[in-house]
Every structure is written in structure tokens, then in C-alpha cells.
């Protein structure tokens, strides 16, 4: 449980109802952050309250999130009530998992703000939280299987931060990882066959760009590694890089959308995935190549690379920053 989650668990629901002029919260101050509170609303909603009088903005109302500015609040602090004006970021979800997720993301946002954030920095953090919750209201864009493969590459590489920094912001980007002079694409298969779908552009990179595909078998397993546990493993390796942790969760939300909680609970066979991992030069796999009629675009195809000789893992490590040969030692 995060620090904000622990504080929220200590709070009792406010005894009185909200009035027409003030919103009521039971709150606890956040350590080393004057004017910052974790709150519990009259409906048990978790909230983050920040005593700051910035520019007036219209409320932001989403399915599971409400943000109000310059809000008149009555705060119950240590059995005493105080009136104040604050930015109130309130999770409206009734699902306990999503409420805990809100508190966890809010915790990472505070870590990223530092000890003395400006008004503009606070506003940017709020906008980031709003953007993430907007993604959680959309339909899933991909399945958890492919996401697990990408995250396993990040979590097992020698430098997880370098891989995460290069990870796509949009799950539909052409490549999963983009570096200055190289690209890395991760392909998964649940049938233990190296048959993957590629695009023409992936298999014909520019002359000065090296492109590698990581192929691995991903199968569900009741006692396997959950996607959530893999995410927590990556977070632990990132240490004091809250901006990368927030990117991680932003891509998760964008990829899984309304299926986030279910997707995080899915479990996969980690040992099978790692033992099957192999790297291939995208320029050497069976593919559609050569000039096409200008009227033909967005070419995609399925390629069986099972008979192609994989790259040496040391070579793959030299082409992909942060990867090294860590997988050979796994």
C-alpha cells in the first residue's frame, strides 16, 4: 500500500453532510507537504486536497474522477474543523481496486512534484491525472498478452529506465521501443509458434537504422507472474524516477482502458517466456519487400520466422541501449 493509501485507511467517514456552500472531508496532512491532505468524503470517496488559490478553472468531471478548483471546504482535522479553499481531486469510483489505483497514482504525482512545486507544476500534474483517468474510460486497445511481453523485456533488461524511456507513448506506434539509431519490436505468441504479424515499414527500416524483433511465447498460467506484479517489479527498479513510473501507468491505462483491473490480475508463465525469448534482425525475416505501387499502403502480413537463425544476444544488446546480454543470464 502506498503512503497515501495508508493515510486514507486511517480516516473515518465525515459525520455531517455537505452543505450548499462547503464540501466536507475528513483529512490527514501529508508529511513534509504543508497544505496537502488526503481526504475521505461523505461517500467514502478518496481525495487529494491542495490548499492553493490559483486561476479559476471550470470543474473537470469524468466518470470516476472529479476535480474542482478554489473549492470551499470544511476539513475535519484531528477532531477540529477548519474552513479553507483548495483544489479537490476526488475519485468517484465505487470499486475498491480503482480507488486504490487512484491513491497510488496520486502518490507518484506528488513524488514527481518535488518539495516546492509552482502553481503551474501542480496544474500540469492535475492534467496528467485527468488524462490518465480519461484513458481508463475507453475500450481496451490491445490484450494483456502483448503488454506482458513488452514489460517483461523492460523488467529483465539491465537498464529498465533506458528501455522505459524509449517505450512507445501510444500502444499503436510503429515500434515498441525507439532509440536514436535503432528500433526494437516485441512479438508474442500463445501457441508456441514464431508466427507474428508485421508491417512493411517495420521490415524495411531506413538504411541508418537497425531494427530488431524480440520473439517470445506468452501463455496464461494460474500460478504464474501477474501483470500487476511485473509492473511493481519495474517500479522498484526505477527508484527515484517518478516521471517514468507515471509514463508506465499512462501507457497501461491507454492500452487496457476499462479492462485495466482485469488485465493487471492476469497471470502468465514467466519462465516459458524467458526461455523462449529470441532476437532477430528485422531485415532478414521473411517479409514483403521491394517497391510497391504508390496506391498500395498500410501493408501488413504474417511471417513465420521459426526457421530463421536468431541473433546472438550480445549483438542484440549492442544494438539496443539498456538491453545488454541480461537475457542470456536469466
C-alpha positions in Angstrom: 0.0 0.0 0.0 1.3 3.5 -0.8 1.7 6.2 1.8 -1.5 7.9 0.6 -3.3 4.7 0.8 -2.2 4.1 4.4 -3.4 7.6 5.4 -6.7 7.1 3.7 -7.2 3.8 5.6 -6.9 5.7 8.9 -9.7 8.2 8.1 -13.3 7.9 9.2 -16.2 8.9 7.0 -17.4 12.5 7.9 -20.4 12.5 10.3 -22.1 15.5 8.7 -23.4 16.0 5.2 -22.1 18.6 2.8 -23.8 22.0 2.8 -24.7 24.2 -0.2 -21.6 26.3 0.5 -18.9 23.8 1.6 -17.7 20.3 0.8 -16.8 18.2 3.9 -13.9 15.9 4.2 -12.1 14.0 7.0 -8.4 14.6 6.2 -4.9 13.9 7.3 -1.9 16.1 6.4 0.7 14.6 4.0 4.1 14.5 5.6 6.5 17.3 4.6 3.9 18.9 2.3 2.2 21.8 4.1 -1.3 22.4 2.7 -1.6 18.9 1.2 -4.2 16.5 2.6 -5.5 13.0 2.0 -9.3 13.1 2.4 -12.3 10.8 2.8 -15.6 12.3 1.6 -19.1 11.8 2.8 -19.5 8.8 0.3 -16.1 7.4 1.4 -14.6 8.8 -1.8 -10.8 9.2 -1.5 -9.5 12.6 -2.4 -6.3 14.7 -2.6 -6.8 18.3 -1.4 -4.2 21.1 -2.1 -4.6 24.4 -0.4 -3.8 26.6 -3.3 -5.7 29.6 -4.8 -4.8 29.5 -8.5 -6.6 30.8 -11.6 -10.3 29.9 -11.7 -11.0 26.9 -13.9 -14.1 25.0 -14.7 -14.6 21.7 -12.8 -13.4 18.6 -14.6 -16.0 15.8 -14.3 -15.2 12.3 -15.6 -16.9 9.0 -14.9 -14.6 8.2 -12.0 -12.9 11.5 -11.3 -13.9 15.0 -10.2 -11.6 18.0 -10.0 -12.8 21.3 -8.6 -10.8 24.5 -8.1 -10.9 27.2 -5.4 -13.3 24.9 -3.6 -14.8 26.0 -0.2 -14.1 23.0 2.1 -14.7 22.1 5.7 -11.9 19.9 6.8 -12.1 17.7 9.9 -8.5 17.6 11.1 -7.7 15.9 14.4 -11.3 16.3 15.6 -11.3 20.0 14.8 -12.9 21.7 11.8 -11.3 24.3 9.7 -12.6 26.1 6.6 -10.3 26.6 3.6 -10.2 26.9 -0.1 -8.5 24.1 -2.1 -8.1 22.2 -5.3 -10.0 18.9 -4.7 -9.2 15.8 -6.7 -11.7 13.2 -5.9 -12.1 9.6 -7.0 -15.7 8.8 -7.6 -15.3 5.1 -8.3 -17.1 2.6 -6.1 -14.6 -0.2 -7.0 -12.0 -0.6 -4.2 -9.3 -1.6 -6.8 -9.8 1.6 -8.7 -9.8 3.7 -5.5 -6.5 2.2 -4.5 -5.2 2.8 -8.0 -6.2 6.5 -7.7 -4.3 6.8 -4.4 -1.2 5.1 -5.9 -1.2 7.4 -9.0 -1.7 10.4 -6.8 1.3 9.3 -4.7 3.5 9.1 -7.8 2.4 12.5 -8.9 3.3 14.1 -5.6 6.8 12.4 -5.8 7.2 14.0 -9.2 6.2 17.4 -8.0 9.1 17.8 -5.5 9.0 19.7 -2.3 8.1 23.2 -3.5 6.1 23.0 -6.7 4.8 26.0 -8.5 1.2 26.6 -9.3 1.8 25.7 -13.0 3.6 22.5 -11.9 0.6 21.5 -9.8 -1.8 22.3 -12.7 0.3 20.1 -15.0 0.2 17.2 -12.5 -3.6 17.5 -12.2 -3.9 17.5 -16.0 -1.7 14.3 -16.2 -4.0 12.6 -13.7 -7.1 13.7 -15.6 -5.6 12.4 -18.9 -4.9 9.0 -17.3 -8.4 8.6 -16.0 -9.8 9.6 -19.4 -7.9 6.7 -20.8 -9.4 4.4 -18.2 -12.9 5.1 -19.6 -12.0 3.9 -23.1 -12.3 0.4 -24.6 -9.1 -1.7 -24.4 -6.8 -1.2 -27.4 -4.7 -4.3 -27.0 -4.7 -7.5 -25.0 -2.7 -8.0 -21.8 -0.6 -10.8 -23.5 1.4 -8.4 -25.7 1.7 -5.9 -22.9 3.2 -8.6 -20.7 5.8 -9.4 -23.3 6.9 -5.7 -23.6 7.0 -5.2 -19.9 9.0 -8.4 -19.4 11.6 -7.1 -21.8 11.7 -3.8 -19.7 11.8 -5.6 -16.4 14.5 -8.1 -17.3 16.8 -5.8 -19.2 19.9 -4.5 -17.4 18.7 -0.8 -17.5 14.9 -0.7 -17.2 14.9 3.1 -17.1 16.5 3.3 -20.6 14.0 0.8 -22.0 11.0 2.6 -20.4 12.2 6.0 -21.7 12.3 4.6 -25.2 8.9 2.7 -24.9 6.1 3.9 -27.1 3.7 6.5 -25.7 1.0 5.2 -27.9 0.4 1.4 -28.0 -0.2 1.6 -31.7 3.1 3.2 -32.6 5.1 1.5 -35.4 7.8 0.2 -33.0 7.6 -0.7 -29.3 10.9 0.9 -28.5 12.5 3.8 -30.4 16.2 4.8 -29.9 18.4 7.3 -31.7 19.8 4.8 -34.2 17.8 1.6 -33.5 14.4 0.1 -33.0 13.0 -2.8 -31.1 9.7 -4.6 -31.7 8.3 -7.2 -29.3 6.1 -10.0 -30.7 4.3 -12.7 -28.6 2.6 -15.9 -29.5 0.4 -18.1 -27.2 0.7 -21.2 -29.4 4.5 -21.7 -29.2 5.0 -20.8 -32.8 7.1 -17.9 -34.1 4.4 -16.6 -36.4 3.9 -12.9 -35.9 2.3 -10.1 -37.7 4.5 -7.3 -39.1 4.1 -4.2 -41.2 6.1 -3.4 -44.3 7.6 -0.4 -42.6 8.9 -2.5 -39.7 10.7 -4.8 -42.0 12.2 -2.1 -44.2 13.7 0.5 -41.8 15.9 3.4 -43.1 19.4 2.5 -44.1 21.0 4.1 -41.0 18.5 2.4 -38.5 18.9 -1.1 -37.1 15.7 -2.9 -36.3 15.3 -5.9 -34.1 12.4 -8.1 -33.1 12.2 -9.9 -29.8 10.0 -13.1 -30.2 8.7 -14.9 -27.2 5.9 -17.3 -26.1 3.4 -16.0 -23.7 0.9 -18.4 -22.1 -1.6 -17.8 -19.3 -0.8 -19.7 -16.1 -2.8 -19.8 -12.9 0.3 -19.7 -10.6 2.3 -17.5 -12.9 3.5 -13.9 -12.7 0.7 -11.4 -12.7 0.9 -8.3 -14.9 0.5 -6.2 -11.7 3.5 -8.0 -10.0 5.6 -7.3 -13.1 4.6 -3.6 -13.0 5.6 -3.4 -9.3 8.9 -5.1 -10.1 9.6 -2.5 -12.7 8.6 0.3 -10.4 11.1 -1.0 -7.8 13.9 -0.9 -10.4 13.1 2.7 -11.4 13.7 4.0 -8.0 13.5 7.8 -7.8 12.2 8.3 -11.4 8.5 9.2 -10.8 8.2 10.6 -14.3 9.0 7.2 -15.8 6.6 5.5 -13.4 3.9 7.8 -14.5 4.7 7.1 -18.1 4.4 3.4 -17.3 1.0 3.8 -15.9 -0.2 6.1 -18.6 0.7 3.5 -21.3 -1.0 0.8 -19.2 -4.2 2.9 -18.9 -4.1 3.8 -22.6 -3.6 0.1 -23.6 -6.1 -1.6 -21.3 -8.6 1.1 -20.7 -11.7 -0.1 -18.9 -10.1 -3.6 -18.7 -7.2 -2.3 -16.6 -8.1 -4.0 -13.3 -8.8 -7.3 -15.0 -5.7 -7.1 -17.1 -3.4 -6.4 -14.1 -4.7 -9.5 -12.5 -3.9 -11.8 -15.4 -1.0 -14.3 -14.8 1.5 -15.6 -17.3 4.3 -18.2 -17.4 7.4 -16.1 -16.9 9.9 -19.0 -17.2 8.4 -20.1 -20.6 8.6 -16.5 -21.8 12.2 -16.0 -20.9 13.4 -19.4 -22.1 11.7 -18.9 -25.5 13.0 -15.3 -26.0 15.0 -14.9 -29.2 16.1 -11.8 -31.2 16.0 -11.5 -35.0 17.2 -8.8 -37.4 14.0 -7.5 -39.0 15.8 -7.0 -42.3 16.4 -10.8 -42.6 13.0 -12.3 -41.7 10.6 -13.5 -44.4 8.7 -10.4 -45.5 7.1 -8.4 -48.3 9.7 -6.1 -49.6 10.6 -4.1 -52.7 8.9 -1.1 -54.3 5.1 -1.1 -54.2 2.6 0.8 -56.3 2.0 4.2 -54.8 -1.7 3.4 -54.4 -0.8 0.5 -52.0 -0.3 1.5 -48.4 -0.5 0.1 -44.8 0.7 -3.3 -45.9 0.7 -5.9 -43.1 1.4 -9.6 -43.2 2.0 -12.7 -41.0 5.5 -14.2 -41.1 6.8 -17.5 -39.8 10.3 -16.8 -38.5 10.8 -20.2 -36.9 13.4 -21.3 -39.4 15.4 -18.1 -39.3 18.7 -18.1 -37.4 18.3 -15.8 -34.3 20.8 -13.1 -33.5 23.4 -13.6 -30.8 22.1 -12.0 -27.6 25.3 -10.0 -27.3 24.7 -8.5 -30.7 21.1 -7.7 -29.8 22.4 -6.0 -26.6 24.8 -3.8 -28.6 22.0 -2.7 -30.9 19.5 -1.9 -28.2 20.6 0.5 -25.4 19.9 -0.7 -21.9 19.3 -4.3 -23.0 22.9 -5.7 -23.0 23.0 -9.5 -22.6 20.9 -9.7 -19.5 18.5 -12.2 -21.0 21.3 -14.7 -21.6 21.9 -14.8 -17.9 18.2 -15.1 -16.9 
